[in-house]
Amino acid sequence: METLTTSKQDLNLLILKSNIKTKKDVAIVNQVFSKINAIRRWTVDLDDWEHVLKVETFILSATNISVILEQFGYKCSELNH
């Protein structure tokens, strides 16, 4: 039996500031992101003043994430770390 594995090198971790501020916002973003196979995992820190959004993805860029979220009224931009 063959097992498919993905190395961590294939994953990009995008770190963005966002205007995702409430649990309701998180639920909406979850509905959007759950339909996108290129997103492996994501989190948002509602307690941080920049509402830091972290997205693990195989192929998407910060610009892609921003364009996707803007369609649902959210804004985000990449944090320089």
C-alpha positions, 0 to 999 in steps of 0.5 A: 500500500502506497502512502502519499505524503506532503513535505512541510516544504510544500506548504506556505504559511501566510500571516496576514492582518485582517478585520475578522473580529467576531465568532460570526466572522470566523464562521463565515470565513470557515464556510469559504475556506472549507471549500478551497482545497488549497487551504490546509489549515487556518486560524485567526487570533480574535484577541490580537489587535491586528486579528492575525490570520494564519493560512497554511496553503500549497499554492495560494498567495496572500493576494489570493487570500485577500481577493477571496475574502474581499468578496465577502466583505473582509480585508486582509494584508500580509504582515511583514515578519 
